[in-house]
Amino acid sequence: MSTFASLQARLRGPVCSIPTTFTDTGQINEDGVRRIIDIAIAGGSQVVMLTWFDSLYPLLSDDEVLALTRLVVKHVAGRAIVIAADRSWWTGQAADYARFARDQGADLVMVKPPQLGKTSPERLAEHFATVADVLPVMLVGHIPFETLAALKSHPAIVAFKDDVLGQYGFQVARQYSKQWVYITSGHMWEHAALWPYGAAGWLSNFIIFAPQIDQTYWAALKQGNFGKVKDVILRYDEPWWDLANVFPGGADALWHATLEVFGIAPRWRRSPYGAASEVELDRLRDFYRQLELLR
């Protein structure tokens, strides 16, 4: 088995997408990040991932992205695959970051295309290929199909993370999941829907505080027990997302509040984004008690 194929074979199941944690003064809470990693790996995740959104890159400086990457790779210490993530940089800086992540020990890098207007499909393919020449790449975003076709022969393009959902994600999974490992977003329903089309893993909301939910879902899916899969989605995943849609501050605020409710890390977020109030924490505790996840 080639190095790339061996890497792809491990990109399966619940993925821990790191939510960067902070202190009450706005500093990165490194102990919180370490606890998240330990819980996720103990709970069955084979993949620890940094992402532009979940890891809150828009709130971090470039130096902090480097420091967070170093922290995650060091603490994982070979226990799981580490997926670094760039910050939607221009090609040269993206390649420099990939070099840094490789030298730290990351296994691959998720490359988010620069967002300043459009470029040609050919130039975008060159962007991804340049980074992949340094470190294996996970694609992400709404990438033109012309670009995907141009990258098909590059051996170090190894995975695709769906950020779009819907018809686009379905078409990519159908066309490329045999070549690239296909990872879906944090909705279990999306992963279950695309499972027949090759979706190998998903970004889990539960792996860092209630990994037993992922274990039950993953086992049922692999066994073809779709009744059980449906039960898990309707009992846990859908209520969680329903709450995220109305929770003050959205899914990120809910995630950080959840970390505090389960004693993993404080709920603090960087200004101008506020943290959950004590009243909201009490309501959240009731929510998790109703799901029988908290006593």
C-alpha positions as CSV (number, residue, x, y, z in Angstrom):
1,M,0.0,0.0,0.0
2,S,1.4,3.4,-0.9
3,T,2.0,6.1,1.6
4,F,-1.0,8.1,0.3
5,A,-3.3,5.0,0.2
6,S,-2.3,4.2,3.8
7,L,-3.1,7.7,4.9
8,Q,-6.5,7.6,3.1
9,A,-7.3,4.3,4.7
10,R,-7.3,6.0,8.2
11,L,-9.5,8.9,7.2
12,R,-12.7,7.3,8.5
13,G,-15.4,7.8,11.0
14,P,-15.9,10.7,13.4
15,V,-13.5,13.6,12.8
16,C,-12.5,15.9,15.7
17,S,-12.7,19.4,14.3
18,I,-10.9,21.5,16.9
19,P,-12.9,24.4,18.4
20,T,-10.2,26.8,19.6
21,T,-10.8,27.6,23.3
22,F,-9.9,30.8,25.0
23,T,-9.4,32.2,28.5
24,D,-11.5,35.0,29.9
25,T,-8.9,37.5,28.8
26,G,-8.9,36.2,25.2
27,Q,-5.8,34.2,25.1
28,I,-5.8,30.7,23.5
29,N,-6.6,28.2,26.2
30,E,-4.0,25.5,25.4
31,D,-5.1,23.2,28.2
32,G,-8.6,23.2,26.8
33,V,-7.3,22.2,23.3
34,R,-5.3,19.4,24.8
35,R,-8.3,18.0,26.7
36,I,-10.5,18.2,23.6
37,I,-7.8,16.1,21.7
38,D,-7.6,13.5,24.5
39,I,-11.3,13.0,24.8
40,A,-11.7,12.7,21.0
41,I,-9.0,10.2,20.6
42,A,-10.2,8.2,23.6
43,G,-13.7,8.3,22.1
44,G,-12.6,6.7,18.8
45,S,-11.6,9.5,16.5
46,Q,-8.7,8.6,14.2
47,V,-8.5,12.2,12.8
48,V,-7.9,15.5,14.5
49,M,-8.5,18.5,12.2
50,L,-8.0,22.2,12.3
51,T,-10.5,24.1,10.2
52,W,-10.9,27.7,9.2
53,F,-14.3,28.0,10.8
54,D,-14.4,25.7,13.8
55,S,-10.9,26.6,14.9
56,L,-11.8,30.3,14.5
57,Y,-9.0,31.3,12.2
58,P,-10.7,34.7,11.4
59,L,-10.1,35.5,15.1
60,L,-6.5,34.4,15.1
61,S,-3.3,36.0,13.9
62,D,-1.0,34.2,11.5
63,D,1.4,33.5,14.3
64,E,-1.4,32.1,16.4
65,V,-2.4,29.7,13.6
66,L,1.2,28.5,13.5
67,A,1.3,28.1,17.3
68,L,-2.1,26.3,17.3
69,T,-0.8,23.9,14.6
70,R,2.3,23.2,16.6
71,L,0.3,22.6,19.7
72,V,-2.1,20.2,18.1
73,V,0.5,18.1,16.3
74,K,2.7,17.9,19.4
75,H,-0.2,16.8,21.7
76,V,-1.7,14.3,19.3
77,A,1.8,12.8,19.2
78,G,1.0,10.2,16.5
79,R,-2.1,8.9,18.2
80,A,-4.3,10.1,15.2
81,I,-4.0,11.7,11.8
82,V,-3.5,15.5,12.1
83,I,-5.0,17.7,9.4
84,A,-3.6,21.2,9.4
85,A,-5.5,24.0,7.8
86,D,-4.4,27.1,6.0
87,R,-5.9,30.5,6.4
88,S,-7.1,31.1,2.8
89,W,-3.6,32.5,1.9
90,W,-2.1,33.3,-1.4
91,T,-0.2,30.4,-3.1
92,G,3.2,31.2,-1.7
93,Q,2.1,31.6,1.9
94,A,-0.1,28.6,1.6
95,A,2.9,26.5,0.5
96,D,5.1,28.0,3.3
97,Y,2.4,27.0,5.8
98,A,2.3,23.5,4.4
99,R,6.1,23.3,4.8
100,F,5.7,24.4,8.4
101,A,2.9,21.9,9.1
102,R,4.9,19.1,7.5
103,D,8.0,19.9,9.5
104,Q,5.9,19.9,12.7
105,G,4.6,16.4,11.8
106,A,1.1,17.1,10.3
107,D,-0.1,14.4,7.9
108,L,-2.0,16.6,5.5
109,V,-3.3,20.1,5.0
110,M,-6.8,21.4,4.2
111,V,-6.4,24.2,1.7
112,K,-9.1,26.8,1.6
113,P,-9.1,28.8,-1.7
114,P,-8.4,32.5,-1.4
115,Q,-11.7,34.4,-1.2
116,L,-10.8,37.7,-3.0
117,G,-12.9,37.3,-6.1
118,K,-12.6,34.6,-8.7
119,T,-9.7,33.1,-10.5
120,S,-9.6,30.7,-13.4
121,P,-10.1,27.0,-12.8
122,E,-6.6,26.4,-14.2
123,R,-4.9,28.8,-11.8
124,L,-6.9,27.4,-8.9
125,A,-5.7,23.9,-9.8
126,E,-2.1,25.2,-9.8
127,H,-2.7,26.7,-6.3
128,F,-3.7,23.4,-4.9
129,A,-1.1,21.4,-6.8
130,T,1.7,23.7,-5.5
131,V,0.7,23.1,-1.9
132,A,0.2,19.3,-2.6
133,D,3.8,19.2,-3.8
134,V,4.8,20.0,-0.2
135,L,2.2,18.1,1.9
136,P,-0.8,15.9,0.9
137,V,-3.9,18.1,0.5
138,M,-7.5,17.9,1.5
139,L,-9.6,20.1,-0.8
140,V,-12.4,22.2,0.6
141,G,-15.0,24.6,-0.6
142,H,-17.0,25.2,-3.8
143,I,-14.3,24.2,-6.2
144,P,-15.1,24.3,-10.0
145,F,-15.4,20.9,-11.5
146,E,-12.8,21.9,-14.1
147,T,-10.4,22.4,-11.3
148,L,-11.3,19.0,-9.8
149,A,-10.8,17.3,-13.1
150,A,-7.3,19.0,-13.5
151,L,-6.3,17.7,-10.0
152,K,-7.5,14.2,-10.5
153,S,-4.1,12.9,-11.5
154,H,-2.1,14.5,-8.7
155,P,-1.2,11.7,-6.3
156,A,-1.0,14.0,-3.2
157,I,-4.6,15.3,-3.5
158,V,-6.0,12.7,-1.1
159,A,-9.3,14.0,0.4
160,F,-12.2,16.4,-0.1
161,K,-14.1,18.1,2.7
162,D,-17.7,19.1,1.8
163,D,-18.4,22.7,2.9
164,V,-21.3,23.2,0.5
165,L,-23.9,20.5,1.1
166,G,-26.7,19.8,-1.3
167,Q,-26.4,18.9,-5.0
168,Y,-22.8,20.0,-5.3
169,G,-21.6,17.8,-2.5
170,F,-23.5,14.9,-3.9
171,Q,-21.9,15.3,-7.4
172,V,-18.4,15.5,-5.9
173,A,-19.0,12.4,-3.8
174,R,-20.4,10.5,-6.7
175,Q,-17.6,11.4,-9.1
176,Y,-14.5,11.4,-6.8
177,S,-15.1,9.5,-3.6
178,K,-13.3,6.4,-5.0
179,Q,-10.2,8.6,-5.6
180,W,-10.4,11.1,-2.7
181,V,-11.6,10.4,0.8
182,Y,-14.9,12.3,1.1
183,I,-15.6,14.0,4.5
184,T,-18.9,15.7,5.2
185,S,-19.8,18.5,7.5
186,G,-21.2,18.3,11.1
187,H,-24.6,17.1,10.1
188,M,-25.0,13.3,10.6
189,W,-27.9,13.3,8.2
190,E,-25.6,14.5,5.4
191,H,-23.1,11.8,6.1
192,A,-25.7,9.1,6.3
193,A,-27.3,10.4,3.0
194,L,-23.9,10.3,1.2
195,W,-22.7,7.1,2.8
196,P,-23.9,5.0,-0.2
197,Y,-21.9,7.4,-2.4
198,G,-18.6,7.0,-0.6
199,A,-18.7,9.5,2.3
200,A,-16.1,8.0,4.7
201,G,-16.2,10.4,7.7
202,W,-17.9,13.4,9.1
203,L,-17.0,16.3,11.4
204,S,-18.5,15.3,14.7
205,N,-20.3,17.6,17.1
206,F,-20.3,15.0,19.8
207,I,-16.8,13.4,19.7
208,I,-15.4,15.9,22.2
209,F,-18.1,15.6,24.9
210,A,-20.3,12.5,24.2
211,P,-18.3,10.2,22.0
212,Q,-20.7,7.3,22.7
213,I,-23.2,8.8,20.3
214,D,-20.7,8.7,17.5
215,Q,-19.7,5.1,18.4
216,T,-23.3,4.0,18.3
217,Y,-24.0,5.8,15.0
218,W,-20.8,4.6,13.3
219,A,-21.3,1.0,14.3
220,A,-24.9,1.0,13.1
221,L,-23.9,2.6,9.8
222,K,-21.2,0.0,9.1
223,Q,-23.6,-2.8,10.0
224,G,-26.2,-1.5,7.7
225,N,-28.6,-0.9,10.6
226,F,-30.3,2.2,9.1
227,G,-33.1,2.1,11.6
228,K,-30.6,2.6,14.4
229,V,-28.8,5.3,12.3
230,K,-32.1,7.2,12.0
231,D,-32.8,6.8,15.7
232,V,-29.4,8.4,16.6
233,I,-29.9,11.3,14.2
234,L,-33.4,12.1,15.4
235,R,-32.6,11.6,19.1
236,Y,-29.3,13.6,19.2
237,D,-28.1,15.2,16.0
238,E,-31.3,17.0,14.9
239,P,-32.1,18.4,18.3
240,W,-28.6,19.7,18.7
241,W,-28.8,21.5,15.4
242,D,-32.2,22.8,16.2
243,L,-30.8,24.3,19.3
244,A,-27.8,25.7,17.5
245,N,-30.2,27.6,15.2
246,V,-31.7,29.5,18.0
247,F,-28.9,29.6,20.6
248,P,-27.6,33.1,21.2
249,G,-24.3,33.3,19.2
250,G,-25.1,30.2,17.1
251,A,-23.4,26.9,16.8
252,D,-20.0,28.1,17.9
253,A,-21.3,29.7,21.1
254,L,-23.3,26.5,21.7
255,W,-20.2,24.4,21.3
256,H,-18.1,26.5,23.7
257,A,-20.9,26.5,26.2
258,T,-21.2,22.8,25.9
259,L,-17.5,22.5,26.7
260,E,-18.0,24.3,30.0
261,V,-21.2,22.3,30.8
262,F,-19.2,19.1,30.5
263,G,-16.2,20.4,32.4
264,I,-13.8,20.3,29.4
265,A,-13.0,24.0,28.9
266,P,-14.4,27.4,29.7
267,R,-17.0,28.9,27.4
268,W,-15.2,32.1,26.6
269,R,-15.0,33.5,23.1
270,R,-13.0,36.4,21.7
271,S,-14.6,39.8,21.4
272,P,-16.7,40.9,19.8
273,Y,-18.4,37.5,20.1
274,G,-19.9,36.9,23.5
275,A,-20.1,33.8,25.6
276,A,-23.2,32.1,26.9
277,S,-24.7,33.6,30.1
278,E,-25.3,31.6,33.3
279,V,-29.0,31.5,32.5
280,E,-28.2,30.0,29.0
281,L,-25.8,27.5,30.7
282,D,-28.6,26.3,33.0
283,R,-30.9,25.9,30.0
284,L,-28.2,24.0,28.2
285,R,-27.7,21.7,31.1
286,D,-31.4,20.9,31.1
287,F,-31.2,20.2,27.4
288,Y,-28.4,17.6,27.9
289,R,-30.2,16.1,30.8
290,Q,-33.3,15.5,28.6
291,L,-31.0,13.7,26.2
292,E,-29.7,11.7,29.2
293,L,-26.1,12.9,28.5
294,L,-25.8,14.8,31.7
295,R,-26.9,14.1,35.3
